[in-house]
Amino acid sequence: MKTKKILTLTLLPALAAIIVSCSNEEATDERVPISLSATTLTLLETRTSASTDLNTDYMESGQVVKVRVRNTGSNGELTDYAYTTETGGTLTPPTMPPYYPLDNTNVDIVAFSPYDAGNAFVVQEDQTNNDNYMASDLLFASKSNQEKTTTAVPLQFEHKMAKIVINVTASSVSGVSQIQSVTLQSVKRQVTFNEVNGTVSNAVTNGSTAVRLVKEGTTNTATGAAVIPAQTISGTLVTVVTNIGTATYSVESKAFNAGKVYVLNIYVGRTAIGATTQITGWTDTQSATVSSQDDSFRTFVIHDTTGPYSFTMVKVKGGTFNTFGGQTVSGQVSDFYIGQTEVTGGLWYLLMGGSGCWPTLMKQRLAAYPVVGMTYDEITNNTNGFLKRLNNQLASQTDGMTFKLPTDIQWEYAARGGINKNSYIYSGSNSVGDVATYNTDEQPDSKLAGASACCNHYANSLGIYDMSGNAWEWCSDYEWTVSANMVISKDYSGPASGTKRIVRGGGYNSYGTSDYLKVSYRLPWSPSTAHEALGFRLVLQ
């Protein structure tokens, strides 16, 4: 007499087990059904809290799993069946579940998801929603020559892809307020997948090499995850599109291994926009953090009896430039900080008293207005000049750097937006009225004359105000001539001697023309002469 035996395959949270049970019922044939059930299938909407080992992740509900079964040693074709994972931990079998002869043969079982992985498996180009993510996540499990036994036999699913999680935070203080999209670059998206033994080939390029992680419109912070075939990437890895431009992040021969999770934390400040940042210190067991602190802006504070007084410097990332003084040139400049505004009357009076300007106004601590009317020597005198006093006062806050006047090249490089290399006529715009105070009436009783409050117009792309108009600004260079196709040495600071210094930016008193306010305009000025429309701006380097 033969008995009817039911072979049950039970899926656990990353495991599957085969259970054979016997009953005393009379068998009506020599074939037994194989049914599938699941004890736990966890639905993870974001999948961003996974452990370092991707194999501890679970399959989601609603996924179709292909199960392939044959008798061991038969050398026959594997027969395919489709099971669907459901909410609550059940597996819905096909209309006709698999039946196999009840004899002493063992079975080979293969299972993988997605069902249609096929020979050529390509991860999705857009993985910004959960369905597309799972469609790209290749899982495989197998068991060969498995006895039909009442003991549960584990069948563990392996992830054949690597997972990358990227967390992006915008630096709203530096003007980056919206993360619009996050995209992986340089990704080889296709592998050859063997449906019998689960092996995958080396990844190859298939169409687009971009994989999108975050949809447009996410504000301030964004988290995205994607899976890609195991591969090594060199060059651009991530681009982050923000409300003020694109930040690019690169790696050098970074290996992404199957079954591993790689977490990257990016803090996007203004200095990252338009630049390429190298990612270092990234391993299989560690996350990597890029720009954990936004150094786009640094604020310095001076305390006196009336309370704290602060001013802000903007970081200008060094790079090459090909335009200077209205000529096509070739040059390079290193990183530096530059004043977000012109030096104000409040800061000048705090360090210098009434020297160089009218004390009745400075005593009002007019921190919002540029100070004007001082000579070059009053700023730079190494005994008791403004810069000497400022550097002494703030030595503990500058990390060994020094406050100076900008060089002629630093001034124009910052006015043009640094590495952004804007081609605007004025600093931040082609419309002078957007960014500049000029052509205003003088007020003879005021050293502020017709200047407006700082930050009264739009900033340029680096967040710097009034580099066109308001007050002319001293530079440190002696007068020098720029010629077409000139090759300028790195960080050039002008000739060693001369009779005049360069002033830049134009002022409120540029009557009848805005030419003086162009970022290319350079004017030599006697360093011993003060003017009611001439002020200055700081650099820190």
C-alpha positions in Angstrom: 0.0 0.0 0.0 1.3 3.4 -0.9 0.8 6.5 1.2 0.3 10.1 0.0 3.1 12.4 1.0 3.0 16.2 0.7 6.3 18.1 0.2 6.1 21.7 1.6 8.7 24.4 1.0 8.6 27.0 3.7 10.2 30.5 3.2 11.8 32.2 6.2 12.9 35.9 6.4 16.0 35.1 4.2 15.7 31.3 4.3 13.6 28.6 2.8 13.1 25.2 4.3 11.8 21.9 2.8 9.5 19.9 5.0 8.2 16.4 4.1 5.3 15.0 6.1 3.5 11.7 5.9 0.0 10.6 6.5 -1.9 7.3 6.5 -4.2 8.3 3.8 -4.5 6.0 0.8 -2.6 7.4 -2.2 -4.7 7.7 -5.4 -1.6 8.1 -7.6 2.2 8.1 -7.4 2.6 11.8 -7.6 2.7 14.3 -4.7 2.1 18.1 -4.8 4.7 20.5 -3.7 3.1 23.5 -1.9 4.9 26.7 -0.7 4.2 28.8 2.3 6.0 31.7 4.0 6.4 32.3 7.7 7.5 35.9 7.4 7.8 38.3 4.6 8.7 41.8 5.8 7.5 44.8 3.7 10.2 47.5 3.8 9.1 50.7 2.0 12.4 52.6 2.0 14.9 49.8 2.6 17.4 52.4 4.0 17.9 50.8 7.4 19.5 47.6 6.2 22.5 46.1 7.9 25.9 46.1 6.4 25.2 42.6 5.1 22.6 42.8 2.3 21.8 39.1 2.9 19.9 40.0 6.1 17.3 41.9 4.0 14.0 40.3 3.1 11.9 40.0 0.0 8.9 42.2 -0.2 5.3 41.2 -0.6 3.9 41.3 -4.1 7.0 39.8 -5.7 6.9 36.8 -8.1 9.4 34.1 -7.3 10.4 31.5 -9.9 10.8 28.0 -8.4 12.5 25.4 -10.6 12.3 21.7 -9.6 13.5 18.4 -11.0 14.5 14.9 -9.8 18.1 14.7 -8.9 20.2 12.8 -11.5 17.5 13.0 -14.1 19.5 15.5 -16.1 16.2 16.6 -17.3 14.9 20.2 -17.7 14.0 22.1 -14.6 10.3 22.7 -14.5 9.3 26.3 -13.7 6.6 27.5 -11.3 5.5 31.0 -10.3 4.8 31.8 -6.7 3.7 35.3 -5.4 4.7 36.7 -2.0 1.7 38.3 -0.3 1.2 40.6 2.7 1.0 38.6 5.9 3.6 36.1 5.0 1.8 33.8 2.5 2.9 32.6 -0.8 0.3 32.2 -3.5 1.0 29.1 -5.6 0.2 28.7 -9.3 -3.1 27.3 -10.3 -1.4 23.9 -10.7 1.3 23.4 -8.1 4.2 21.1 -9.0 3.7 17.3 -8.5 6.6 14.9 -8.4 6.7 11.0 -8.3 6.8 9.5 -4.9 9.9 7.3 -5.1 13.4 7.2 -3.6 14.8 9.9 -5.8 15.9 13.2 -4.4 15.1 16.7 -5.8 17.0 19.7 -7.0 15.4 23.0 -6.2 16.3 26.5 -7.6 14.5 29.7 -6.7 15.1 33.3 -7.7 13.4 36.7 -7.9 12.5 38.6 -10.0 10.8 35.9 -12.0 11.8 37.3 -15.3 15.5 37.7 -14.5 16.4 35.8 -17.7 19.8 35.4 -19.2 20.6 39.1 -19.6 19.6 40.9 -16.3 19.6 44.7 -16.4 19.1 46.8 -13.3 16.6 49.6 -13.6 17.7 53.1 -14.7 15.2 54.8 -12.5 15.1 53.2 -9.0 13.2 56.1 -7.2 10.2 53.9 -6.3 10.0 50.6 -4.5 8.8 48.5 -7.3 11.7 49.4 -9.6 14.1 48.8 -6.8 12.9 45.2 -6.3 12.9 44.6 -10.0 16.7 45.3 -9.9 17.4 43.2 -6.8 18.5 39.7 -8.0 18.0 37.0 -5.3 19.0 33.4 -5.8 18.7 30.2 -3.7 19.3 26.5 -4.5 19.5 23.0 -3.0 20.9 20.0 -4.9 20.2 16.3 -4.2 17.8 17.1 -1.3 16.3 14.1 0.4 12.6 14.0 1.0 12.7 14.1 4.7 10.5 15.3 7.6 13.3 17.6 8.7 13.3 21.2 7.5 16.1 22.0 5.2 17.2 25.6 4.9 17.4 27.2 1.5 19.1 30.6 1.8 18.6 33.3 -0.7 21.6 35.3 -1.7 21.6 38.8 -3.1 23.6 39.0 -6.3 23.6 42.8 -6.4 25.4 45.4 -4.3 23.3 48.0 -2.6 24.1 51.7 -2.2 22.3 54.0 0.2 22.9 57.8 -0.2 21.8 60.4 2.4 22.0 64.0 1.2 21.6 67.1 3.4 21.4 70.6 2.0 23.2 73.5 3.7 20.4 76.0 3.7 22.6 78.7 5.4 24.8 78.7 2.2 21.8 78.9 -0.2 21.5 75.2 -1.0 17.9 74.7 0.1 16.6 71.9 -2.2 17.9 68.6 -3.3 16.2 68.1 -6.7 17.7 64.8 -7.7 20.4 62.3 -6.8 21.9 60.0 -9.5 24.5 57.3 -9.6 26.9 57.6 -12.6 29.3 55.3 -14.4 27.2 52.3 -13.6 27.5 49.1 -15.7 23.9 47.9 -15.4 23.8 44.4 -17.1 25.1 41.0 -16.1 24.6 37.5 -17.6 22.6 35.4 -15.1 22.6 31.6 -15.0 19.2 30.4 -14.0 20.5 26.9 -13.0 23.4 27.7 -10.7 22.9 31.4 -10.0 26.2 32.7 -11.2 26.5 36.1 -12.8 29.1 37.5 -15.2 31.1 40.7 -14.9 28.9 43.7 -15.3 28.8 45.4 -18.8 27.4 48.6 -20.0 23.8 48.6 -21.3 22.5 51.9 -22.6 22.5 54.6 -20.0 25.1 54.4 -17.2 23.1 56.5 -14.9 20.8 55.1 -12.1 18.5 57.6 -10.5 18.0 57.4 -6.7 15.9 60.4 -5.7 13.0 62.0 -7.5 12.9 65.8 -8.2 11.5 68.1 -5.6 12.7 66.6 -2.4 13.7 69.6 -0.1 16.5 70.0 2.4 17.2 66.3 3.0 16.9 63.3 0.7 17.6 59.6 1.1 17.8 57.2 -1.8 18.8 53.6 -2.3 19.7 51.5 -5.4 21.1 48.2 -6.3 23.7 47.7 -9.0 25.8 44.7 -10.2 29.0 44.0 -8.4 31.7 46.2 -10.1 34.5 48.6 -9.6 33.9 52.3 -10.4 36.5 55.0 -11.1 35.6 58.6 -11.7 32.2 60.3 -11.2 30.0 58.3 -8.9 27.2 60.7 -7.8 25.7 63.9 -9.0 23.4 65.9 -6.8 21.2 68.5 -8.4 20.3 71.4 -6.1 18.4 74.6 -6.4 21.6 76.5 -7.2 23.5 74.0 -9.3 25.0 70.5 -9.4 27.5 69.0 -7.1 29.6 66.0 -8.3 31.3 63.3 -6.2 33.9 60.9 -7.5 35.7 57.7 -6.4 39.0 56.1 -7.4 38.8 52.3 -8.1 36.0 51.8 -5.6 34.8 48.1 -5.5 31.1 47.4 -4.8 30.7 43.7 -3.9 27.6 41.6 -4.2 25.6 41.2 -1.0 27.0 44.3 0.6 25.5 47.6 1.6 27.4 50.8 1.0 26.2 54.0 2.8 27.3 57.4 1.7 26.4 60.6 3.6 26.8 63.8 1.7 26.5 67.4 3.1 26.1 69.8 0.2 27.4 73.3 0.7 27.8 76.1 -1.7 31.5 75.3 -2.4 30.5 71.8 -3.6 28.3 73.3 -6.4 30.1 73.2 -9.8 32.9 71.2 -8.2 34.0 67.6 -8.1 34.7 66.2 -4.6 36.8 63.0 -4.1 35.2 60.4 -1.7 37.7 58.7 0.5 37.7 56.3 3.5 34.8 54.1 2.2 34.9 50.4 3.0 32.5 47.4 3.0 31.9 47.8 6.7 31.9 51.6 7.1 29.9 54.5 5.8 31.6 57.4 4.1 30.8 61.0 4.9 31.6 63.9 2.6 31.7 67.5 3.9 30.3 66.6 7.3 30.6 70.3 8.1 29.8 72.9 5.6 32.7 75.3 5.3 31.1 77.5 2.7 30.8 80.2 5.2 32.7 81.1 8.3 31.5 83.7 10.8 33.9 85.6 13.1 33.0 87.4 16.3 34.6 90.3 18.1 33.5 91.1 21.6 33.6 94.5 23.2 31.8 96.4 26.0 28.7 96.9 23.8 28.4 93.2 23.0 29.4 90.8 20.1 30.1 92.0 16.6 30.2 89.4 13.8 31.0 89.3 10.1 31.0 86.4 7.6 33.5 85.1 5.1 32.6 83.0 2.0 34.9 80.2 0.9 36.0 80.4 -2.7 37.3 77.1 -4.0 40.4 77.5 -6.1 40.7 76.5 -9.7 41.6 77.7 -13.1 40.4 80.8 -14.9 40.6 81.8 -18.6 39.2 85.4 -18.4 40.8 88.3 -16.6 40.6 92.0 -17.0 38.7 91.6 -20.2 41.3 89.4 -21.8 41.6 85.7 -22.6 44.3 84.4 -20.3 45.4 81.2 -18.5 45.8 81.1 -14.8 45.1 79.3 -11.5 44.3 80.3 -8.0 44.2 78.5 -4.7 41.3 78.3 -2.1 40.6 81.4 -0.1 37.8 83.1 1.9 36.4 86.5 0.9 34.1 88.8 2.8 30.5 88.3 2.1 30.1 92.0 2.3 32.4 95.0 2.1 34.0 95.9 5.5 31.3 97.8 7.4 31.5 101.0 9.4 30.7 99.0 12.5 33.7 96.8 12.2 36.0 99.6 11.3 35.0 101.7 14.2 35.3 98.8 16.6 39.0 98.4 15.8 40.0 101.9 14.6 37.8 104.4 16.3 37.2 107.4 14.1 40.4 107.1 12.1 39.9 107.1 8.4 36.2 108.1 8.5 33.9 110.5 10.3 33.6 109.3 13.9 30.1 110.7 14.4 28.8 108.1 11.9 30.9 105.2 13.1 29.8 105.7 16.7 26.4 104.7 15.5 27.8 101.3 14.7 26.4 101.3 11.2 27.2 97.7 10.7 25.0 97.4 7.6 26.9 100.0 5.5 30.4 99.8 3.9 33.0 102.0 5.5 34.6 104.4 3.0 37.2 107.2 3.0 40.4 105.4 4.3 43.7 105.3 2.6 45.5 102.1 1.6 48.0 102.7 4.3 45.4 103.0 7.1 44.2 99.5 6.1 47.6 97.8 5.7 50.0 99.6 8.0 51.9 96.9 9.8 52.1 98.8 13.1 48.6 99.9 13.8 46.6 99.4 10.6 43.2 97.8 10.4 44.5 94.4 9.2 47.1 94.3 11.9 44.6 94.9 14.6 42.0 92.5 13.1 44.5 89.6 12.9 45.7 90.2 16.5 42.1 90.3 17.7 41.0 87.1 15.9 44.2 85.0 15.9 42.5 82.3 17.9 39.6 81.9 15.3 41.5 81.8 12.1 43.3 78.4 12.2 46.6 80.0 11.3 45.2 81.9 8.3 45.6 85.7 7.9 43.2 88.5 6.9 44.4 90.5 3.9 43.3 92.6 1.1 42.4 90.5 -2.0 44.8 90.3 -4.9 43.5 91.6 -8.2 43.1 88.0 -9.4 41.3 86.8 -6.2 38.9 89.7 -6.5 37.8 89.0 -10.1 37.8 85.2 -9.6 35.4 85.6 -6.7 33.3 88.2 -8.5 32.8 85.8 -11.4 31.6 83.0 -9.1 34.9 81.1 -8.6 34.9 77.6 -10.3 31.4 78.4 -11.6 33.2 80.8 -14.1 30.1 82.8 -14.7 30.3 85.0 -17.8 28.0 87.7 -16.4 29.0 91.3 -17.1 28.5 92.3 -13.5 29.0 90.2 -10.4 26.0 87.9 -10.4 24.0 89.2 -13.3 23.9 90.9 -16.7 21.5 93.4 -15.3 23.4 96.0 -13.2 20.2 96.9 -11.3 19.9 93.4 -9.9 23.2 93.4 -8.1 24.5 97.0 -7.7 24.0 100.4 -6.1 25.4 103.1 -8.5 24.6 106.5 -9.9 23.2 107.8 -6.6 23.4 111.3 -5.2 26.2 112.1 -2.8 25.5 113.3 0.7 28.3 115.7 1.6 27.7 115.3 5.4 28.3 111.6 5.3 31.3 109.4 4.6 28.8 106.8 3.6 27.6 109.3 1.0 25.3 107.5 -1.5 26.2 104.0 -0.6 23.4 101.6 0.3 23.2 99.1 3.0 25.2 95.9 2.3 23.2 93.0 0.9 20.6 95.4 -0.5 20.7 93.6 -3.9 21.1 90.0 -5.1 24.3 88.1 -4.3 26.4 86.4 -6.9 26.5 82.6 -7.3 28.9 82.2 -4.3 26.7 84.3 -2.0 28.8 87.4 -2.1 27.2 90.9 -2.2 28.1 94.2 -3.8 31.1 93.2 -5.8 29.7 95.5 -8.4 28.8 98.9 -7.1 28.1 100.4 -3.7 31.8 101.1 -2.8 35.0 100.7 -4.8 37.3 98.2 -3.2 41.0 98.3 -2.6 43.1 95.3 -3.9 46.7 94.6 -2.8 48.3 94.6 -6.2 50.4 97.4 -7.6 49.2 98.4 -11.1 50.1 95.9 -13.8 49.1 95.3 -17.4 47.0 92.4 -18.7 47.5 91.2 -22.3 45.7 88.8 -24.5 46.6 85.1 -24.2 48.8 85.9 -21.2 49.9 82.9 -19.0 49.6 84.1 -15.4 51.6 82.3 -12.7 49.5 80.6 -9.9 48.3 82.9 -7.2 50.0 85.9 -8.8 49.8 89.0 -6.6 51.1 91.7 -8.9 54.6 93.3 -9.3 56.9 93.9 -6.3 56.7 97.7 -6.6 54.8 100.5 -8.2 53.1 103.9 -7.6 49.5 102.9 -7.7 47.3 100.1 -6.4 44.4 98.5 -8.1 40.8 99.2 -7.1 37.8 97.2 -8.3 34.0 97.0 -8.6 32.9 100.5 -9.2 30.9 102.6 -6.7 27.7 104.4 -6.0 29.2 107.5 -7.7 29.7 105.9 -11.1 27.6 108.6 -12.7 26.5 108.2 -16.3 28.0 104.8 -16.9 27.9 101.3 -15.5 31.2 100.3 -17.2 33.1 100.8 -13.9 31.0 98.2 -12.3 31.9 95.4 -14.8 33.9 92.5 -13.2 36.6 93.1 -15.8 37.2 96.8 -15.0 40.4 97.6 -13.2 41.4 101.1 -12.0 44.8 102.2 -10.7 44.6 104.5 -7.6 47.1 106.4 -5.5 47.4 104.5 -2.2 47.8 107.7 -0.2 44.5 109.1 -1.4 41.1 108.5 0.3 37.8 108.8 -1.4 34.2 109.0 -0.2 33.2 106.1 -2.5 36.2 103.8 -1.8 36.2 101.0 0.7 37.5 97.5 0.9 36.8 93.8 1.4 38.7 91.2 3.3 40.2 87.9 2.2 41.4 85.1 4.6 44.0 82.7 3.5 
